[in-house]
């Protein structure tokens, strides 16, 4: 991640067109994204954030 001039952090990556699970690590602790598309649980039954990407036509 890179820190932006306004103090926000930014990362850029390519994701598949589907449901993608993620979690933020803040000071080594998992944190859900309050702006996520939703929340779900991963294969270890831990809460994770969810983003849904749809293919543009």
CHARMM-style PDB file with segment names, atoms N, HN, CA, C and O in Angstrom:
ATOM      1  N   UNK     1       0.828  -1.172   0.000  1.00  0.00      PROA
ATOM      2  CA  UNK     1       0.000   0.000   0.000  1.00  0.00      PROA
ATOM      3  C   UNK     1       0.878   1.241   0.000  1.00  0.00      PROA
ATOM      4  O   UNK     1       2.019   1.234   0.462  1.00  0.00      PROA
ATOM      5  N   UNK     2       0.304   2.292  -0.531  1.00  0.00      PROA
ATOM      6  HN  UNK     2      -0.622   2.298  -0.907  1.00  0.00      PROA
ATOM      7  CA  UNK     2       1.011   3.578  -0.546  1.00  0.00      PROA
ATOM      8  C   UNK     2       0.178   4.613   0.196  1.00  0.00      PROA
ATOM      9  O   UNK     2      -1.049   4.630   0.100  1.00  0.00      PROA
ATOM     10  N   UNK     3       0.853   5.455   0.921  1.00  0.00      PROA
ATOM     11  HN  UNK     3       1.849   5.441   0.998  1.00  0.00      PROA
ATOM     12  CA  UNK     3       0.158   6.537   1.623  1.00  0.00      PROA
ATOM     13  C   UNK     3       0.016   7.711   0.668  1.00  0.00      PROA
ATOM     14  O   UNK     3       0.993   8.144   0.058  1.00  0.00      PROA
ATOM     15  N   UNK     4      -1.198   8.223   0.542  1.00  0.00      PROA
ATOM     16  HN  UNK     4      -1.991   7.870   1.038  1.00  0.00      PROA
ATOM     17  CA  UNK     4      -1.487   9.329  -0.346  1.00  0.00      PROA
ATOM     18  C   UNK     4      -1.214  10.659   0.377  1.00  0.00      PROA
ATOM     19  O   UNK     4      -1.154  10.691   1.606  1.00  0.00      PROA
ATOM     20  N   UNK     5      -1.051  11.746  -0.376  1.00  0.00      PROA
ATOM     21  HN  UNK     5      -1.100  11.719  -1.374  1.00  0.00      PROA
ATOM     22  CA  UNK     5      -0.770  13.048   0.250  1.00  0.00      PROA
ATOM     23  C   UNK     5      -1.823  13.481   1.273  1.00  0.00      PROA
ATOM     24  O   UNK     5      -1.510  14.210   2.215  1.00  0.00      PROA
ATOM     25  N   UNK     6      -3.075  13.033   1.091  1.00  0.00      PROA
ATOM     26  HN  UNK     6      -3.329  12.441   0.326  1.00  0.00      PROA
ATOM     27  CA  UNK     6      -4.132  13.422   2.035  1.00  0.00      PROA
ATOM     28  C   UNK     6      -4.187  12.506   3.261  1.00  0.00      PROA
ATOM     29  O   UNK     6      -5.066  12.666   4.108  1.00  0.00      PROA
ATOM     30  N   UNK     7      -3.251  11.540   3.368  1.00  0.00      PROA
ATOM     31  HN  UNK     7      -2.536  11.410   2.680  1.00  0.00      PROA
ATOM     32  CA  UNK     7      -3.183  10.668   4.530  1.00  0.00      PROA
ATOM     33  C   UNK     7      -3.865   9.318   4.353  1.00  0.00      PROA
ATOM     34  O   UNK     7      -3.673   8.421   5.173  1.00  0.00      PROA
ATOM     35  N   UNK     8      -4.668   9.157   3.283  1.00  0.00      PROA
ATOM     36  HN  UNK     8      -4.824   9.886   2.616  1.00  0.00      PROA
ATOM     37  CA  UNK     8      -5.315   7.867   3.035  1.00  0.00      PROA
ATOM     38  C   UNK     8      -4.295   6.872   2.482  1.00  0.00      PROA
ATOM     39  O   UNK     8      -3.256   7.262   1.950  1.00  0.00      PROA
ATOM     40  N   UNK     9      -4.606   5.588   2.615  1.00  0.00      PROA
ATOM     41  HN  UNK     9      -5.450   5.271   3.048  1.00  0.00      PROA
ATOM     42  CA  UNK     9      -3.769   4.533   2.063  1.00  0.00      PROA
ATOM     43  C   UNK     9      -4.430   3.990   0.814  1.00  0.00      PROA
ATOM     44  O   UNK     9      -5.658   3.922   0.745  1.00  0.00      PROA
ATOM     45  N   UNK    10      -3.628   3.596  -0.190  1.00  0.00      PROA
ATOM     46  HN  UNK    10      -2.631   3.651  -0.134  1.00  0.00      PROA
ATOM     47  CA  UNK    10      -4.183   3.115  -1.441  1.00  0.00      PROA
ATOM     48  C   UNK    10      -3.400   1.900  -1.937  1.00  0.00      PROA
ATOM     49  O   UNK    10      -2.173   1.850  -1.863  1.00  0.00      PROA
ATOM     50  N   UNK    11      -4.149   0.933  -2.441  1.00  0.00      PROA
ATOM     51  HN  UNK    11      -5.147   0.974  -2.501  1.00  0.00      PROA
ATOM     52  CA  UNK    11      -3.556  -0.237  -3.092  1.00  0.00      PROA
ATOM     53  C   UNK    11      -4.343  -0.502  -4.355  1.00  0.00      PROA
ATOM     54  O   UNK    11      -5.537  -0.208  -4.420  1.00  0.00      PROA
ATOM     55  N   UNK    12      -3.696  -1.047  -5.343  1.00  0.00      PROA
ATOM     56  HN  UNK    12      -2.726  -1.286  -5.290  1.00  0.00      PROA
ATOM     57  CA  UNK    12      -4.352  -1.349  -6.612  1.00  0.00      PROA
ATOM     58  C   UNK    12      -4.011  -2.774  -7.012  1.00  0.00      PROA
ATOM     59  O   UNK    12      -2.844  -3.168  -7.001  1.00  0.00      PROA
ATOM     60  N   UNK    13      -5.033  -3.548  -7.365  1.00  0.00      PROA
ATOM     61  HN  UNK    13      -5.981  -3.229  -7.373  1.00  0.00      PROA
ATOM     62  CA  UNK    13      -4.812  -4.908  -7.825  1.00  0.00      PROA
ATOM     63  C   UNK    13      -5.972  -5.337  -8.707  1.00  0.00      PROA
ATOM     64  O   UNK    13      -7.064  -4.774  -8.638  1.00  0.00      PROA
ATOM     65  N   UNK    14      -5.720  -6.338  -9.534  1.00  0.00      PROA
ATOM     66  HN  UNK    14      -4.833  -6.796  -9.590  1.00  0.00      PROA
ATOM     67  CA  UNK    14      -6.754  -6.868 -10.415  1.00  0.00      PROA
ATOM     68  C   UNK    14      -7.491  -7.991  -9.706  1.00  0.00      PROA
ATOM     69  O   UNK    14      -6.881  -8.863  -9.088  1.00  0.00      PROA
ATOM     70  N   UNK    15      -8.820  -7.956  -9.806  1.00  0.00      PROA
ATOM     71  HN  UNK    15      -9.316  -7.247 -10.308  1.00  0.00      PROA
ATOM     72  CA  UNK    15      -9.665  -8.984  -9.211  1.00  0.00      PROA
ATOM     73  C   UNK    15     -10.514  -9.619 -10.292  1.00  0.00      PROA
ATOM     74  O   UNK    15     -10.797  -9.005 -11.320  1.00  0.00      PROA
ATOM     75  N   UNK    16     -10.914 -10.849 -10.049  1.00  0.00      PROA
ATOM     76  HN  UNK    16     -10.684 -11.348  -9.213  1.00  0.00      PROA
ATOM     77  CA  UNK    16     -11.793 -11.530 -10.990  1.00  0.00      PROA
ATOM     78  C   UNK    16     -13.199 -10.930 -10.887  1.00  0.00      PROA
ATOM     79  O   UNK    16     -13.543 -10.274  -9.903  1.00  0.00      PROA
ATOM     80  N   UNK    17     -13.993 -11.169 -11.918  1.00  0.00      PROA
ATOM     81  HN  UNK    17     -13.714 -11.701 -12.717  1.00  0.00      PROA
ATOM     82  CA  UNK    17     -15.376 -10.691 -11.938  1.00  0.00      PROA
ATOM     83  C   UNK    17     -16.236 -11.677 -11.173  1.00  0.00      PROA
ATOM     84  O   UNK    17     -16.820 -12.590 -11.758  1.00  0.00      PROA
ATOM     85  N   UNK    18     -16.312 -11.495  -9.884  1.00  0.00      PROA
ATOM     86  HN  UNK    18     -15.837 -10.754  -9.408  1.00  0.00      PROA
ATOM     87  CA  UNK    18     -17.079 -12.414  -9.043  1.00  0.00      PROA
ATOM     88  C   UNK    18     -17.123 -11.868  -7.627  1.00  0.00      PROA
ATOM     89  O   UNK    18     -16.941 -10.670  -7.409  1.00  0.00      PROA
ATOM     90  N   UNK    19     -17.363 -12.742  -6.674  1.00  0.00      PROA
ATOM     91  HN  UNK    19     -17.511 -13.715  -6.851  1.00  0.00      PROA
ATOM     92  CA  UNK    19     -17.354 -12.389  -5.261  1.00  0.00      PROA
ATOM     93  C   UNK    19     -15.928 -12.567  -4.739  1.00  0.00      PROA
ATOM     94  O   UNK    19     -15.337 -13.636  -4.886  1.00  0.00      PROA
ATOM     95  N   UNK    20     -15.391 -11.535  -4.140  1.00  0.00      PROA
ATOM     96  HN  UNK    20     -15.871 -10.666  -4.020  1.00  0.00      PROA
ATOM     97  CA  UNK    20     -14.029 -11.577  -3.618  1.00  0.00      PROA
ATOM     98  C   UNK    20     -14.050 -11.271  -2.128  1.00  0.00      PROA
ATOM     99  O   UNK    20     -14.655 -10.291  -1.692  1.00  0.00      PROA
ATOM    100  N   UNK    21     -13.388 -12.115  -1.354  1.00  0.00      PROA
ATOM    101  HN  UNK    21     -12.897 -12.912  -1.708  1.00  0.00      PROA
ATOM    102  CA  UNK    21     -13.309 -11.943   0.097  1.00  0.00      PROA
ATOM    103  C   UNK    21     -11.987 -11.278   0.459  1.00  0.00      PROA
ATOM    104  O   UNK    21     -10.957 -11.524  -0.169  1.00  0.00      PROA
ATOM    105  N   UNK    22     -12.038 -10.431   1.483  1.00  0.00      PROA
ATOM    106  HN  UNK    22     -12.875 -10.232   1.993  1.00  0.00      PROA
ATOM    107  CA  UNK    22     -10.813  -9.777   1.938  1.00  0.00      PROA
ATOM    108  C   UNK    22     -10.984  -9.305   3.379  1.00  0.00      PROA
ATOM    109  O   UNK    22     -12.090  -9.260   3.917  1.00  0.00      PROA
ATOM    110  N   UNK    23      -9.869  -8.960   3.975  1.00  0.00      PROA
ATOM    111  HN  UNK    23      -8.970  -8.996   3.539  1.00  0.00      PROA
ATOM    112  CA  UNK    23      -9.855  -8.415   5.339  1.00  0.00      PROA
ATOM    113  C   UNK    23      -8.671  -7.457   5.415  1.00  0.00      PROA
ATOM    114  O   UNK    23      -7.633  -7.700   4.798  1.00  0.00      PROA
ATOM    115  N   UNK    24      -8.820  -6.389   6.155  1.00  0.00      PROA
ATOM    116  HN  UNK    24      -9.663  -6.192   6.656  1.00  0.00      PROA
ATOM    117  CA  UNK    24      -7.711  -5.474   6.396  1.00  0.00      PROA
ATOM    118  C   UNK    24      -6.972  -5.934   7.640  1.00  0.00      PROA
ATOM    119  O   UNK    24      -7.587  -6.407   8.596  1.00  0.00      PROA
ATOM    120  N   UNK    25      -5.659  -5.796   7.629  1.00  0.00      PROA
ATOM    121  HN  UNK    25      -5.160  -5.411   6.853  1.00  0.00      PROA
ATOM    122  CA  UNK    25      -4.857  -6.019   8.828  1.00  0.00      PROA
ATOM    123  C   UNK    25      -4.360  -4.663   9.290  1.00  0.00      PROA
ATOM    124  O   UNK    25      -3.585  -4.004   8.597  1.00  0.00      PROA
ATOM    125  N   UNK    26      -4.811  -4.252  10.463  1.00  0.00      PROA
ATOM    126  HN  UNK    26      -5.440  -4.787  11.026  1.00  0.00      PROA
ATOM    127  CA  UNK    26      -4.417  -2.969  11.043  1.00  0.00      PROA
ATOM    128  C   UNK    26      -3.647  -3.267  12.318  1.00  0.00      PROA
ATOM    129  O   UNK    26      -4.193  -3.803  13.282  1.00  0.00      PROA
ATOM    130  N   UNK    27      -2.379  -2.913  12.308  1.00  0.00      PROA
ATOM    131  HN  UNK    27      -1.934  -2.477  11.526  1.00  0.00      PROA
ATOM    132  CA  UNK    27      -1.499  -3.220  13.442  1.00  0.00      PROA
ATOM    133  C   UNK    27      -1.548  -4.704  13.785  1.00  0.00      PROA
ATOM    134  O   UNK    27      -1.518  -5.084  14.956  1.00  0.00      PROA
ATOM    135  N   UNK    28      -1.625  -5.545  12.739  1.00  0.00      PROA
ATOM    136  HN  UNK    28      -1.649  -5.237  11.788  1.00  0.00      PROA
ATOM    137  CA  UNK    28      -1.608  -6.992  12.919  1.00  0.00      PROA
ATOM    138  C   UNK    28      -2.937  -7.608  13.312  1.00  0.00      PROA
ATOM    139  O   UNK    28      -3.012  -8.817  13.530  1.00  0.00      PROA
ATOM    140  N   UNK    29      -4.002  -6.796  13.408  1.00  0.00      PROA
ATOM    141  HN  UNK    29      -3.941  -5.814  13.230  1.00  0.00      PROA
ATOM    142  CA  UNK    29      -5.310  -7.304  13.815  1.00  0.00      PROA
ATOM    143  C   UNK    29      -6.290  -7.221  12.648  1.00  0.00      PROA
ATOM    144  O   UNK    29      -6.320  -6.212  11.944  1.00  0.00      PROA
ATOM    145  N   UNK    30      -7.100  -8.274  12.427  1.00  0.00      PROA
ATOM    146  HN  UNK    30      -7.076  -9.094  12.999  1.00  0.00      PROA
ATOM    147  CA  UNK    30      -8.063  -8.243  11.333  1.00  0.00      PROA
ATOM    148  C   UNK    30      -9.190  -7.238  11.586  1.00  0.00      PROA
ATOM    149  O   UNK    30      -9.742  -7.162  12.684  1.00  0.00      PROA
ATOM    150  N   UNK    31      -9.514  -6.471  10.545  1.00  0.00      PROA
ATOM    151  HN  UNK    31      -9.065  -6.533   9.653  1.00  0.00      PROA
ATOM    152  CA  UNK    31     -10.560  -5.453  10.634  1.00  0.00      PROA
ATOM    153  C   UNK    31     -11.433  -5.554   9.388  1.00  0.00      PROA
ATOM    154  O   UNK    31     -10.920  -5.557   8.269  1.00  0.00      PROA
ATOM    155  N   UNK    32     -12.742  -5.635   9.574  1.00  0.00      PROA
ATOM    156  HN  UNK    32     -13.159  -5.632  10.482  1.00  0.00      PROA
ATOM    157  CA  UNK    32     -13.665  -5.655   8.447  1.00  0.00      PROA
ATOM    158  C   UNK    32     -13.773  -4.261   7.840  1.00  0.00      PROA
ATOM    159  O   UNK    32     -13.602  -3.257   8.530  1.00  0.00      PROA
ATOM    160  N   UNK    33     -14.057  -4.213   6.553  1.00  0.00      PROA
ATOM    161  HN  UNK    33     -14.196  -5.029   5.992  1.00  0.00      PROA
ATOM    162  CA  UNK    33     -14.216  -2.961   5.823  1.00  0.00      PROA
ATOM    163  C   UNK    33     -15.636  -2.439   6.027  1.00  0.00      PROA
ATOM    164  O   UNK    33     -16.587  -3.104   5.618  1.00  0.00      PROA
ATOM    165  N   UNK    34     -15.810  -1.269   6.648  1.00  0.00      PROA
ATOM    166  HN  UNK    34     -15.036  -0.729   6.980  1.00  0.00      PROA
ATOM    167  CA  UNK    34     -17.154  -0.745   6.851  1.00  0.00      PROA
ATOM    168  C   UNK    34     -17.839  -0.343   5.547  1.00  0.00      PROA
ATOM    169  O   UNK    34     -19.056  -0.161   5.522  1.00  0.00      PROA
ATOM    170  N   UNK    35     -17.069  -0.203   4.458  1.00  0.00      PROA
ATOM    171  HN  UNK    35     -16.081  -0.351   4.479  1.00  0.00      PROA
ATOM    172  CA  UNK    35     -17.629   0.174   3.159  1.00  0.00      PROA
ATOM    173  C   UNK    35     -17.747  -1.004   2.202  1.00  0.00      PROA
ATOM    174  O   UNK    35     -17.965  -0.808   1.006  1.00  0.00      PROA
ATOM    175  N   UNK    36     -17.608  -2.216   2.706  1.00  0.00      PROA
ATOM    176  HN  UNK    36     -17.432  -2.375   3.678  1.00  0.00      PROA
ATOM    177  CA  UNK    36     -17.669  -3.417   1.869  1.00  0.00      PROA
ATOM    178  C   UNK    36     -19.070  -3.604   1.285  1.00  0.00      PROA
ATOM    179  O   UNK    36     -20.049  -3.063   1.801  1.00  0.00      PROA
ATOM    180  N   UNK    37     -19.147  -4.378   0.202  1.00  0.00      PROA
ATOM    181  HN  UNK    37     -18.352  -4.817  -0.217  1.00  0.00      PROA
ATOM    182  CA  UNK    37     -20.445  -4.723  -0.395  1.00  0.00      PROA
ATOM    183  C   UNK    37     -21.257  -5.605   0.545  1.00  0.00      PROA
ATOM    184  O   UNK    37     -22.487  -5.619   0.488  1.00  0.00      PROA
ATOM    185  N   UNK    38     -20.569  -6.335   1.401  1.00  0.00      PROA
ATOM    186  HN  UNK    38     -19.570  -6.324   1.447  1.00  0.00      PROA
ATOM    187  CA  UNK    38     -21.231  -7.222   2.347  1.00  0.00      PROA
ATOM    188  C   UNK    38     -20.207  -7.892   3.230  1.00  0.00      PROA
ATOM    189  O   UNK    38     -19.020  -7.567   3.197  1.00  0.00      PROA
ATOM    190  N   UNK    39     -20.685  -8.830   4.019  1.00  0.00      PROA
ATOM    191  HN  UNK    39     -21.650  -9.094   4.046  1.00  0.00      PROA
ATOM    192  CA  UNK    39     -19.823  -9.610   4.910  1.00  0.00      PROA
ATOM    193  C   UNK    39     -20.185 -11.073   4.748  1.00  0.00      PROA
ATOM    194  O   UNK    39     -21.338 -11.416   4.488  1.00  0.00      PROA
ATOM    195  N   UNK    40     -19.190 -11.930   4.905  1.00  0.00      PROA
ATOM    196  HN  UNK    40     -18.254 -11.651   5.117  1.00  0.00      PROA
ATOM    197  CA  UNK    40     -19.413 -13.370   4.833  1.00  0.00      PROA
ATOM    198  C   UNK    40     -18.394 -14.035   5.744  1.00  0.00      PROA
ATOM    199  O   UNK    40     -17.698 -13.363   6.505  1.00  0.00      PROA
ATOM    200  N   UNK    41     -18.311 -15.346   5.665  1.00  0.00      PROA
ATOM    201  HN  UNK    41     -18.877 -15.892   5.047  1.00  0.00      PROA
ATOM    202  CA  UNK    41     -17.308 -16.087   6.440  1.00  0.00      PROA
ATOM    203  C   UNK    41     -16.445 -16.878   5.486  1.00  0.00      PROA
ATOM    204  O   UNK    41     -16.929 -17.402   4.483  1.00  0.00      PROA
ATOM    205  N   UNK    42     -15.156 -16.963   5.802  1.00  0.00      PROA
ATOM    206  HN  UNK    42     -14.763 -16.536   6.617  1.00  0.00      PROA
ATOM    207  CA  UNK    42     -14.238 -17.711   4.948  1.00  0.00      PROA
ATOM    208  C   UNK    42     -14.283 -19.202   5.285  1.00  0.00      PROA
ATOM    209  O   UNK    42     -15.125 -19.644   6.067  1.00  0.00      PROA
ATOM    210  N   UNK    43     -13.371 -19.970   4.690  1.00  0.00      PROA
ATOM    211  HN  UNK    43     -12.687 -19.611   4.055  1.00  0.00      PROA
ATOM    212  CA  UNK    43     -13.357 -21.428   4.885  1.00  0.00      PROA
ATOM    213  C   UNK    43     -13.020 -21.832   6.315  1.00  0.00      PROA
ATOM    214  O   UNK    43     -13.263 -22.973   6.709  1.00  0.00      PROA
ATOM    215  N   UNK    44     -12.459 -20.900   7.102  1.00  0.00      PROA
ATOM    216  HN  UNK    44     -12.262 -19.973   6.782  1.00  0.00      PROA
ATOM    217  CA  UNK    44     -12.172 -21.168   8.526  1.00  0.00      PROA
ATOM    218  C   UNK    44     -13.262 -20.591   9.434  1.00  0.00      PROA
ATOM    219  O   UNK    44     -13.099 -20.526  10.652  1.00  0.00      PROA
ATOM    220  N   UNK    45     -14.366 -20.178   8.825  1.00  0.00      PROA
ATOM    221  HN  UNK    45     -14.498 -20.231   7.835  1.00  0.00      PROA
ATOM    222  CA  UNK    45     -15.520 -19.611   9.538  1.00  0.00      PROA
ATOM    223  C   UNK    45     -15.198 -18.285  10.226  1.00  0.00      PROA
ATOM    224  O   UNK    45     -15.816 -17.930  11.230  1.00  0.00      PROA
ATOM    225  N   UNK    46     -14.218 -17.553   9.674  1.00  0.00      PROA
ATOM    226  HN  UNK    46     -13.716 -17.841   8.859  1.00  0.00      PROA
ATOM    227  CA  UNK    46     -13.865 -16.237  10.200  1.00  0.00      PROA
ATOM    228  C   UNK    46     -14.602 -15.168   9.395  1.00  0.00      PROA
ATOM    229  O   UNK    46     -14.770 -15.328   8.186  1.00  0.00      PROA
ATOM    230  N   UNK    47     -15.043 -14.090  10.028  1.00  0.00      PROA
ATOM    231  HN  UNK    47     -14.907 -13.961  11.011  1.00  0.00      PROA
ATOM    232  CA  UNK    47     -15.718 -13.029   9.270  1.00  0.00      PROA
ATOM    233  C   UNK    47     -14.746 -12.314   8.338  1.00  0.00      PROA
ATOM    234  O   UNK    47     -13.616 -12.004   8.716  1.00  0.00      PROA
ATOM    235  N   UNK    48     -15.201 -12.058   7.117  1.00  0.00      PROA
ATOM    236  HN  UNK    48     -16.119 -12.310   6.810  1.00  0.00      PROA
ATOM    237  CA  UNK    48     -14.409 -11.334   6.118  1.00  0.00      PROA
ATOM    238  C   UNK    48     -15.327 -10.373   5.372  1.00  0.00      PROA
ATOM    239  O   UNK    48     -16.544 -10.558   5.339  1.00  0.00      PROA
ATOM    240  N   UNK    49     -14.733  -9.352   4.780  1.00  0.00      PROA
ATOM    241  HN  UNK    49     -13.745  -9.202   4.807  1.00  0.00      PROA
ATOM    242  CA  UNK    49     -15.467  -8.411   3.947  1.00  0.00      PROA
ATOM    243  C   UNK    49     -15.663  -9.016   2.569  1.00  0.00      PROA
ATOM    244  O   UNK    49     -14.924  -9.911   2.159  1.00  0.00      PROA
ATOM    245  N   UNK    50     -16.659  -8.523   1.863  1.00  0.00      PROA
ATOM    246  HN  UNK    50     -17.259  -7.796   2.196  1.00  0.00      PROA
ATOM    247  CA  UNK    50     -17.013  -9.057   0.551  1.00  0.00      PROA
ATOM    248  C   UNK    50     -17.179  -7.914  -0.431  1.00  0.00      PROA
ATOM    249  O   UNK    50     -17.815  -6.906  -0.127  1.00  0.00      PROA
ATOM    250  N   UNK    51     -16.599  -8.080  -1.616  1.00  0.00      PROA
ATOM    251  HN  UNK    51     -16.082  -8.900  -1.864  1.00  0.00      PROA
ATOM    252  CA  UNK    51     -16.823  -7.144  -2.709  1.00  0.00      PROA
ATOM    253  C   UNK    51     -17.306  -7.953  -3.907  1.00  0.00      PROA
ATOM    254  O   UNK    51     -16.753  -9.007  -4.222  1.00  0.00      PROA
ATOM    255  N   UNK    52     -18.330  -7.454  -4.560  1.00  0.00      PROA
ATOM    256  HN  UNK    52     -18.779  -6.598  -4.304  1.00  0.00      PROA
ATOM    257  CA  UNK    52     -18.903  -8.137  -5.719  1.00  0.00      PROA
ATOM    258  C   UNK    52     -18.575  -7.306  -6.948  1.00  0.00      PROA
ATOM    259  O   UNK    52     -18.962  -6.142  -7.046  1.00  0.00      PROA
ATOM    260  N   UNK    53     -17.858  -7.915  -7.886  1.00  0.00      PROA
ATOM    261  HN  UNK    53     -17.543  -8.861  -7.807  1.00  0.00      PROA
ATOM    262  CA  UNK    53     -17.496  -7.244  -9.133  1.00  0.00      PROA
ATOM    263  C   UNK    53     -18.242  -7.893 -10.283  1.00  0.00      PROA
ATOM    264  O   UNK    53     -18.237  -9.115 -10.433  1.00  0.00      PROA
ATOM    265  N   UNK    54     -18.869  -7.078 -11.076  1.00  0.00      PROA
ATOM    266  HN  UNK    54     -18.872  -6.085 -10.953  1.00  0.00      PROA
ATOM    267  CA  UNK    54     -19.614  -7.585 -12.227  1.00  0.00      PROA
ATOM    268  C   UNK    54     -18.908  -7.127 -13.503  1.00  0.00      PROA
ATOM    269  O   UNK    54     -18.342  -6.037 -13.575  1.00  0.00      PROA
ATOM    270  N   UNK    55     -18.964  -7.976 -14.468  1.00  0.00      PROA
ATOM    271  HN  UNK    55     -19.424  -8.862 -14.409  1.00  0.00      PROA
ATOM    272  CA  UNK    55     -18.341  -7.678 -15.764  1.00  0.00      PROA
ATOM    273  C   UNK    55     -19.172  -6.630 -16.494  1.00  0.00      PROA
ATOM    274  O   UNK    55     -20.395  -6.740 -16.579  1.00  0.00      PROA
ATOM    275  N   UNK    56     -18.501  -5.622 -17.015  1.00  0.00      PROA
ATOM    276  HN  UNK    56     -17.508  -5.532 -16.945  1.00  0.00      PROA
ATOM    277  CA  UNK    56     -19.188  -4.592 -17.800  1.00  0.00      PROA
ATOM    278  C   UNK    56     -19.436  -5.121 -19.199  1.00  0.00      PROA
ATOM    279  O   UNK    56     -18.588  -5.791 -19.788  1.00  0.00      PROA
ATOM    280  N   UNK    57     -20.595  -4.813 -19.715  1.00  0.00      PROA
ATOM    281  HN  UNK    57     -21.284  -4.268 -19.237  1.00  0.00      PROA
ATOM    282  CA  UNK    57     -20.940  -5.230 -21.091  1.00  0.00      PROA
ATOM    283  C   UNK    57     -20.722  -4.108 -22.058  1.00  0.00      PROA
ATOM    284  OT1 UNK    57     -20.957  -4.271 -23.256  1.00  0.00      PROA
TER     285      UNK     57
END
